[in-house]
Amino acid sequence: MAVQKSKVSRSHRDKRRTHDSLSGPTLSTDQTTGERHRRHHVTADGFYKGQKVLDLGED
């Protein structure tokens, strides 16, 4: 089992953890409809990069 030689200070431990936080998803605005959506994903209306790619059949 690995055992540390000396105590790691709070400062050193926190410096190592600076990049561990999670960020929220990156959002984009569709060129045609102006709808907000996740980048590189189809909007709820079926648009991707300003073009209609899915026909969702409005009920």
KOLFI-407821 format. One record per atom (N, C-alpha, C, O): residue number from 0; residue in one letter; x, y, z; atom name. Coordinates in nm, 2 decimals. Example, Ala and Ser with C-alpha at 12.3 -4.5 7.8 and 13.67 -1.06 7.14 Angstrom:
2
<site resi="0" resn="A" u="1.32" v="-0.57" w="0.78" name="N"/>
<site resi="0" resn="A" u="1.23" v="-0.45" w="0.78" name="CA"/>
<site resi="0" resn="A" u="1.32" v="-0.33" w="0.78" name="C"/>
<site resi="0" resn="A" u="1.42" v="-0.33" w="0.85" name="O"/>
<site resi="1" resn="S" u="1.28" v="-0.22" w="0.71" name="N"/>
<site resi="1" resn="S" u="1.37" v="-0.11" w="0.71" name="CA"/>
<site resi="1" resn="S" u="1.29" v="0.00" w="0.79" name="C"/>
<site resi="1" resn="S" u="1.34" v="0.11" w="0.80" name="O"/>
//
This chain:
59
<site resi="0" resn="M" u="0.08" v="-0.12" w="0.00" name="N"/>
<site resi="0" resn="M" u="0.00" v="0.00" w="0.00" name="CA"/>
<site resi="0" resn="M" u="0.09" v="0.12" w="0.00" name="C"/>
<site resi="0" resn="M" u="0.19" v="0.13" w="0.07" name="O"/>
<site resi="1" resn="A" u="0.05" v="0.22" w="-0.08" name="N"/>
<site resi="1" resn="A" u="0.13" v="0.34" w="-0.09" name="CA"/>
<site resi="1" resn="A" u="0.11" v="0.43" w="0.03" name="C"/>
<site resi="1" resn="A" u="-0.01" v="0.46" w="0.07" name="O"/>
<site resi="2" resn="V" u="0.22" v="0.48" w="0.09" name="N"/>
<site resi="2" resn="V" u="0.21" v="0.57" w="0.21" name="CA"/>
<site resi="2" resn="V" u="0.29" v="0.69" w="0.18" name="C"/>
<site resi="2" resn="V" u="0.41" v="0.68" w="0.14" name="O"/>
<site resi="3" resn="Q" u="0.23" v="0.81" w="0.20" name="N"/>
<site resi="3" resn="Q" u="0.30" v="0.93" w="0.17" name="CA"/>
<site resi="3" resn="Q" u="0.42" v="0.96" w="0.27" name="C"/>
<site resi="3" resn="Q" u="0.41" v="0.92" w="0.39" name="O"/>
<site resi="4" resn="K" u="0.52" v="1.02" w="0.22" name="N"/>
<site resi="4" resn="K" u="0.64" v="1.05" w="0.31" name="CA"/>
<site resi="4" resn="K" u="0.61" v="1.17" w="0.41" name="C"/>
<site resi="4" resn="K" u="0.65" v="1.17" w="0.52" name="O"/>
<site resi="5" resn="S" u="0.53" v="1.27" w="0.36" name="N"/>
<site resi="5" resn="S" u="0.50" v="1.38" w="0.45" name="CA"/>
<site resi="5" resn="S" u="0.36" v="1.43" w="0.41" name="C"/>
<site resi="5" resn="S" u="0.31" v="1.40" w="0.30" name="O"/>
<site resi="6" resn="K" u="0.30" v="1.51" w="0.50" name="N"/>
<site resi="6" resn="K" u="0.17" v="1.56" w="0.48" name="CA"/>
<site resi="6" resn="K" u="0.17" v="1.66" w="0.36" name="C"/>
<site resi="6" resn="K" u="0.26" v="1.74" w="0.34" name="O"/>
<site resi="7" resn="V" u="0.06" v="1.65" w="0.28" name="N"/>
<site resi="7" resn="V" u="0.04" v="1.74" w="0.17" name="CA"/>
<site resi="7" resn="V" u="-0.04" v="1.86" w="0.23" name="C"/>
<site resi="7" resn="V" u="-0.15" v="1.84" w="0.28" name="O"/>
<site resi="8" resn="S" u="0.01" v="1.98" w="0.21" name="N"/>
<site resi="8" resn="S" u="-0.06" v="2.10" w="0.27" name="CA"/>
<site resi="8" resn="S" u="-0.19" v="2.12" w="0.19" name="C"/>
<site resi="8" resn="S" u="-0.21" v="2.08" w="0.08" name="O"/>
<site resi="9" resn="R" u="-0.28" v="2.20" w="0.26" name="N"/>
<site resi="9" resn="R" u="-0.41" v="2.23" w="0.19" name="CA"/>
<site resi="9" resn="R" u="-0.39" v="2.31" w="0.06" name="C"/>
<site resi="9" resn="R" u="-0.46" v="2.29" w="-0.03" name="O"/>
<site resi="10" resn="S" u="-0.29" v="2.40" w="0.07" name="N"/>
<site resi="10" resn="S" u="-0.26" v="2.48" w="-0.05" name="CA"/>
<site resi="10" resn="S" u="-0.21" v="2.39" w="-0.17" name="C"/>
<site resi="10" resn="S" u="-0.26" v="2.41" w="-0.28" name="O"/>
<site resi="11" resn="H" u="-0.12" v="2.30" w="-0.15" name="N"/>
<site resi="11" resn="H" u="-0.08" v="2.21" w="-0.25" name="CA"/>
<site resi="11" resn="H" u="-0.19" v="2.12" w="-0.30" name="C"/>
<site resi="11" resn="H" u="-0.20" v="2.10" w="-0.43" name="O"/>
<site resi="12" resn="R" u="-0.27" v="2.07" w="-0.21" name="N"/>
<site resi="12" resn="R" u="-0.38" v="1.98" w="-0.25" name="CA"/>
<site resi="12" resn="R" u="-0.48" v="2.06" w="-0.34" name="C"/>
<site resi="12" resn="R" u="-0.53" v="2.01" w="-0.44" name="O"/>
<site resi="13" resn="D" u="-0.51" v="2.18" w="-0.30" name="N"/>
<site resi="13" resn="D" u="-0.61" v="2.26" w="-0.37" name="CA"/>
<site resi="13" resn="D" u="-0.56" v="2.31" w="-0.51" name="C"/>
<site resi="13" resn="D" u="-0.64" v="2.32" w="-0.60" name="O"/>
<site resi="14" resn="K" u="-0.43" v="2.33" w="-0.52" name="N"/>
<site resi="14" resn="K" u="-0.37" v="2.37" w="-0.65" name="CA"/>
<site resi="14" resn="K" u="-0.39" v="2.25" w="-0.75" name="C"/>
<site resi="14" resn="K" u="-0.41" v="2.27" w="-0.87" name="O"/>
<site resi="15" resn="R" u="-0.37" v="2.13" w="-0.70" name="N"/>
<site resi="15" resn="R" u="-0.39" v="2.01" w="-0.78" name="CA"/>
<site resi="15" resn="R" u="-0.54" v="2.00" w="-0.83" name="C"/>
<site resi="15" resn="R" u="-0.56" v="1.95" w="-0.94" name="O"/>
<site resi="16" resn="R" u="-0.63" v="2.04" w="-0.75" name="N"/>
<site resi="16" resn="R" u="-0.77" v="2.02" w="-0.77" name="CA"/>
<site resi="16" resn="R" u="-0.84" v="2.14" w="-0.85" name="C"/>
<site resi="16" resn="R" u="-0.96" v="2.13" w="-0.87" name="O"/>
<site resi="17" resn="T" u="-0.76" v="2.24" w="-0.89" name="N"/>
<site resi="17" resn="T" u="-0.82" v="2.35" w="-0.96" name="CA"/>
<site resi="17" resn="T" u="-0.89" v="2.32" w="-1.09" name="C"/>
<site resi="17" resn="T" u="-0.99" v="2.39" w="-1.12" name="O"/>
<site resi="18" resn="H" u="-0.85" v="2.22" w="-1.16" name="N"/>
<site resi="18" resn="H" u="-0.91" v="2.19" w="-1.29" name="CA"/>
<site resi="18" resn="H" u="-1.02" v="2.08" w="-1.28" name="C"/>
<site resi="18" resn="H" u="-1.07" v="2.03" w="-1.38" name="O"/>
<site resi="19" resn="D" u="-1.05" v="2.04" w="-1.16" name="N"/>
<site resi="19" resn="D" u="-1.15" v="1.92" w="-1.14" name="CA"/>
<site resi="19" resn="D" u="-1.29" v="1.97" w="-1.14" name="C"/>
<site resi="19" resn="D" u="-1.38" v="1.88" w="-1.15" name="O"/>
<site resi="20" resn="S" u="-1.32" v="2.10" w="-1.14" name="N"/>
<site resi="20" resn="S" u="-1.46" v="2.14" w="-1.13" name="CA"/>
<site resi="20" resn="S" u="-1.53" v="2.11" w="-1.27" name="C"/>
<site resi="20" resn="S" u="-1.47" v="2.12" w="-1.37" name="O"/>
<site resi="21" resn="L" u="-1.66" v="2.09" w="-1.26" name="N"/>
<site resi="21" resn="L" u="-1.74" v="2.07" w="-1.38" name="CA"/>
<site resi="21" resn="L" u="-1.80" v="2.20" w="-1.43" name="C"/>
<site resi="21" resn="L" u="-1.84" v="2.28" w="-1.35" name="O"/>
<site resi="22" resn="S" u="-1.81" v="2.21" w="-1.56" name="N"/>
<site resi="22" resn="S" u="-1.87" v="2.33" w="-1.62" name="CA"/>
<site resi="22" resn="S" u="-2.01" v="2.29" w="-1.68" name="C"/>
<site resi="22" resn="S" u="-2.02" v="2.17" w="-1.72" name="O"/>
<site resi="23" resn="G" u="-2.09" v="2.38" w="-1.70" name="N"/>
<site resi="23" resn="G" u="-2.22" v="2.35" w="-1.77" name="CA"/>
<site resi="23" resn="G" u="-2.20" v="2.33" w="-1.91" name="C"/>
<site resi="23" resn="G" u="-2.10" v="2.36" w="-1.97" name="O"/>
<site resi="24" resn="P" u="-2.31" v="2.28" w="-1.98" name="N"/>
<site resi="24" resn="P" u="-2.30" v="2.25" w="-2.12" name="CA"/>
<site resi="24" resn="P" u="-2.29" v="2.39" w="-2.20" name="C"/>
<site resi="24" resn="P" u="-2.35" v="2.49" w="-2.16" name="O"/>
<site resi="25" resn="T" u="-2.21" v="2.39" w="-2.31" name="N"/>
<site resi="25" resn="T" u="-2.20" v="2.50" w="-2.39" name="CA"/>
<site resi="25" resn="T" u="-2.32" v="2.51" w="-2.48" name="C"/>
<site resi="25" resn="T" u="-2.36" v="2.42" w="-2.55" name="O"/>
<site resi="26" resn="L" u="-2.38" v="2.63" w="-2.48" name="N"/>
<site resi="26" resn="L" u="-2.50" v="2.65" w="-2.56" name="CA"/>
<site resi="26" resn="L" u="-2.48" v="2.74" w="-2.68" name="C"/>
<site resi="26" resn="L" u="-2.39" v="2.83" w="-2.68" name="O"/>
<site resi="27" resn="S" u="-2.55" v="2.72" w="-2.79" name="N"/>
<site resi="27" resn="S" u="-2.55" v="2.80" w="-2.91" name="CA"/>
<site resi="27" resn="S" u="-2.69" v="2.85" w="-2.94" name="C"/>
<site resi="27" resn="S" u="-2.79" v="2.79" w="-2.89" name="O"/>
<site resi="28" resn="T" u="-2.70" v="2.94" w="-3.03" name="N"/>
<site resi="28" resn="T" u="-2.82" v="2.99" w="-3.08" name="CA"/>
<site resi="28" resn="T" u="-2.83" v="2.95" w="-3.22" name="C"/>
<site resi="28" resn="T" u="-2.74" v="2.98" w="-3.30" name="O"/>
<site resi="29" resn="D" u="-2.95" v="2.89" w="-3.26" name="N"/>
<site resi="29" resn="D" u="-2.97" v="2.85" w="-3.40" name="CA"/>
<site resi="29" resn="D" u="-2.98" v="2.97" w="-3.49" name="C"/>
<site resi="29" resn="D" u="-3.04" v="3.07" w="-3.45" name="O"/>
<site resi="30" resn="Q" u="-2.92" v="2.96" w="-3.61" name="N"/>
<site resi="30" resn="Q" u="-2.91" v="3.07" w="-3.70" name="CA"/>
<site resi="30" resn="Q" u="-3.05" v="3.10" w="-3.76" name="C"/>
<site resi="30" resn="Q" u="-3.08" v="3.22" w="-3.78" name="O"/>
<site resi="31" resn="T" u="-3.13" v="3.00" w="-3.78" name="N"/>
<site resi="31" resn="T" u="-3.27" v="3.02" w="-3.84" name="CA"/>
<site resi="31" resn="T" u="-3.37" v="3.05" w="-3.74" name="C"/>
<site resi="31" resn="T" u="-3.44" v="3.15" w="-3.76" name="O"/>
<site resi="32" resn="T" u="-3.39" v="2.97" w="-3.64" name="N"/>
<site resi="32" resn="T" u="-3.50" v="2.99" w="-3.55" name="CA"/>
<site resi="32" resn="T" u="-3.46" v="3.07" w="-3.42" name="C"/>
<site resi="32" resn="T" u="-3.55" v="3.12" w="-3.36" name="O"/>
<site resi="33" resn="G" u="-3.34" v="3.09" w="-3.39" name="N"/>
<site resi="33" resn="G" u="-3.30" v="3.16" w="-3.28" name="CA"/>
<site resi="33" resn="G" u="-3.31" v="3.08" w="-3.15" name="C"/>
<site resi="33" resn="G" u="-3.30" v="3.14" w="-3.04" name="O"/>
<site resi="34" resn="E" u="-3.33" v="2.95" w="-3.16" name="N"/>
<site resi="34" resn="E" u="-3.35" v="2.87" w="-3.04" name="CA"/>
<site resi="34" resn="E" u="-3.22" v="2.83" w="-2.98" name="C"/>
<site resi="34" resn="E" u="-3.12" v="2.81" w="-3.05" name="O"/>
<site resi="35" resn="R" u="-3.21" v="2.83" w="-2.85" name="N"/>
<site resi="35" resn="R" u="-3.09" v="2.79" w="-2.78" name="CA"/>
<site resi="35" resn="R" u="-3.08" v="2.63" w="-2.77" name="C"/>
<site resi="35" resn="R" u="-3.18" v="2.57" w="-2.75" name="O"/>
<site resi="36" resn="H" u="-2.96" v="2.58" w="-2.80" name="N"/>
<site resi="36" resn="H" u="-2.94" v="2.44" w="-2.79" name="CA"/>
<site resi="36" resn="H" u="-2.80" v="2.41" w="-2.76" name="C"/>
<site resi="36" resn="H" u="-2.72" v="2.49" w="-2.76" name="O"/>
<site resi="37" resn="R" u="-2.77" v="2.28" w="-2.73" name="N"/>
<site resi="37" resn="R" u="-2.64" v="2.24" w="-2.70" name="CA"/>
<site resi="37" resn="R" u="-2.56" v="2.24" w="-2.83" name="C"/>
<site resi="37" resn="R" u="-2.61" v="2.20" w="-2.94" name="O"/>
<site resi="38" resn="R" u="-2.43" v="2.28" w="-2.82" name="N"/>
<site resi="38" resn="R" u="-2.35" v="2.28" w="-2.94" name="CA"/>
<site resi="38" resn="R" u="-2.33" v="2.14" w="-3.00" name="C"/>
<site resi="38" resn="R" u="-2.33" v="2.04" w="-2.93" name="O"/>
<site resi="39" resn="H" u="-2.33" v="2.13" w="-3.14" name="N"/>
<site resi="39" resn="H" u="-2.32" v="2.01" w="-3.21" name="CA"/>
<site resi="39" resn="H" u="-2.44" v="1.91" w="-3.19" name="C"/>
<site resi="39" resn="H" u="-2.42" v="1.79" w="-3.20" name="O"/>
<site resi="40" resn="H" u="-2.55" v="1.96" w="-3.15" name="N"/>
<site resi="40" resn="H" u="-2.67" v="1.88" w="-3.13" name="CA"/>
<site resi="40" resn="H" u="-2.79" v="1.94" w="-3.21" name="C"/>
<site resi="40" resn="H" u="-2.79" v="2.06" w="-3.23" name="O"/>
<site resi="41" resn="V" u="-2.88" v="1.86" w="-3.25" name="N"/>
<site resi="41" resn="V" u="-3.00" v="1.91" w="-3.32" name="CA"/>
<site resi="41" resn="V" u="-3.09" v="1.98" w="-3.22" name="C"/>
<site resi="41" resn="V" u="-3.10" v="1.93" w="-3.11" name="O"/>
<site resi="42" resn="T" u="-3.16" v="2.09" w="-3.27" name="N"/>
<site resi="42" resn="T" u="-3.25" v="2.16" w="-3.18" name="CA"/>
<site resi="42" resn="T" u="-3.38" v="2.08" w="-3.16" name="C"/>
<site resi="42" resn="T" u="-3.40" v="1.98" w="-3.23" name="O"/>
<site resi="43" resn="A" u="-3.46" v="2.12" w="-3.07" name="N"/>
<site resi="43" resn="A" u="-3.59" v="2.05" w="-3.05" name="CA"/>
<site resi="43" resn="A" u="-3.68" v="2.06" w="-3.17" name="C"/>
<site resi="43" resn="A" u="-3.77" v="1.97" w="-3.19" name="O"/>
<site resi="44" resn="D" u="-3.66" v="2.16" w="-3.26" name="N"/>
<site resi="44" resn="D" u="-3.74" v="2.17" w="-3.38" name="CA"/>
<site resi="44" resn="D" u="-3.69" v="2.09" w="-3.49" name="C"/>
<site resi="44" resn="D" u="-3.75" v="2.08" w="-3.60" name="O"/>
<site resi="45" resn="G" u="-3.57" v="2.03" w="-3.48" name="N"/>
<site resi="45" resn="G" u="-3.51" v="1.95" w="-3.58" name="CA"/>
<site resi="45" resn="G" u="-3.41" v="2.02" w="-3.67" name="C"/>
<site resi="45" resn="G" u="-3.39" v="1.98" w="-3.78" name="O"/>
<site resi="46" resn="F" u="-3.36" v="2.14" w="-3.63" name="N"/>
<site resi="46" resn="F" u="-3.27" v="2.22" w="-3.71" name="CA"/>
<site resi="46" resn="F" u="-3.13" v="2.19" w="-3.66" name="C"/>
<site resi="46" resn="F" u="-3.10" v="2.17" w="-3.54" name="O"/>
<site resi="47" resn="Y" u="-3.03" v="2.19" w="-3.76" name="N"/>
<site resi="47" resn="Y" u="-2.89" v="2.18" w="-3.73" name="CA"/>
<site resi="47" resn="Y" u="-2.82" v="2.27" w="-3.82" name="C"/>
<site resi="47" resn="Y" u="-2.83" v="2.25" w="-3.95" name="O"/>
<site resi="48" resn="K" u="-2.74" v="2.36" w="-3.77" name="N"/>
<site resi="48" resn="K" u="-2.66" v="2.46" w="-3.85" name="CA"/>
<site resi="48" resn="K" u="-2.75" v="2.54" w="-3.95" name="C"/>
<site resi="48" resn="K" u="-2.71" v="2.56" w="-4.06" name="O"/>
<site resi="49" resn="G" u="-2.87" v="2.57" w="-3.90" name="N"/>
<site resi="49" resn="G" u="-2.96" v="2.65" w="-3.99" name="CA"/>
<site resi="49" resn="G" u="-3.04" v="2.57" w="-4.09" name="C"/>
<site resi="49" resn="G" u="-3.12" v="2.63" w="-4.16" name="O"/>
<site resi="50" resn="Q" u="-3.03" v="2.44" w="-4.10" name="N"/>
<site resi="50" resn="Q" u="-3.10" v="2.36" w="-4.19" name="CA"/>
<site resi="50" resn="Q" u="-3.19" v="2.26" w="-4.12" name="C"/>
<site resi="50" resn="Q" u="-3.15" v="2.21" w="-4.02" name="O"/>
<site resi="51" resn="K" u="-3.30" v="2.23" w="-4.18" name="N"/>
<site resi="51" resn="K" u="-3.40" v="2.14" w="-4.13" name="CA"/>
<site resi="51" resn="K" u="-3.34" v="2.00" w="-4.16" name="C"/>
<site resi="51" resn="K" u="-3.33" v="1.96" w="-4.28" name="O"/>
<site resi="52" resn="V" u="-3.31" v="1.92" w="-4.06" name="N"/>
<site resi="52" resn="V" u="-3.25" v="1.79" w="-4.08" name="CA"/>
<site resi="52" resn="V" u="-3.35" v="1.67" w="-4.03" name="C"/>
<site resi="52" resn="V" u="-3.33" v="1.56" w="-4.08" name="O"/>
<site resi="53" resn="L" u="-3.44" v="1.71" w="-3.94" name="N"/>
<site resi="53" resn="L" u="-3.53" v="1.61" w="-3.90" name="CA"/>
<site resi="53" resn="L" u="-3.68" v="1.66" w="-3.92" name="C"/>
<site resi="53" resn="L" u="-3.71" v="1.77" w="-3.89" name="O"/>
<site resi="54" resn="D" u="-3.76" v="1.57" w="-3.97" name="N"/>
<site resi="54" resn="D" u="-3.91" v="1.60" w="-3.98" name="CA"/>
<site resi="54" resn="D" u="-3.97" v="1.54" w="-3.86" name="C"/>
<site resi="54" resn="D" u="-4.00" v="1.41" w="-3.86" name="O"/>
<site resi="55" resn="L" u="-4.00" v="1.62" w="-3.76" name="N"/>
<site resi="55" resn="L" u="-4.06" v="1.56" w="-3.63" name="CA"/>
<site resi="55" resn="L" u="-4.21" v="1.54" w="-3.64" name="C"/>
<site resi="55" resn="L" u="-4.26" v="1.49" w="-3.54" name="O"/>
<site resi="56" resn="G" u="-4.28" v="1.59" w="-3.74" name="N"/>
<site resi="56" resn="G" u="-4.42" v="1.57" w="-3.75" name="CA"/>
<site resi="56" resn="G" u="-4.50" v="1.64" w="-3.64" name="C"/>
<site resi="56" resn="G" u="-4.53" v="1.57" w="-3.54" name="O"/>
<site resi="57" resn="E" u="-4.53" v="1.76" w="-3.66" name="N"/>
<site resi="57" resn="E" u="-4.60" v="1.84" w="-3.56" name="CA"/>
<site resi="57" resn="E" u="-4.74" v="1.78" w="-3.53" name="C"/>
<site resi="57" resn="E" u="-4.82" v="1.77" w="-3.63" name="O"/>
<site resi="58" resn="D" u="-4.77" v="1.74" w="-3.41" name="N"/>
<site resi="58" resn="D" u="-4.90" v="1.68" w="-3.38" name="CA"/>
<site resi="58" resn="D" u="-4.99" v="1.78" w="-3.32" name="C"/>
<site resi="58" resn="D" u="-5.11" v="1.74" w="-3.29" name="O"/>
//
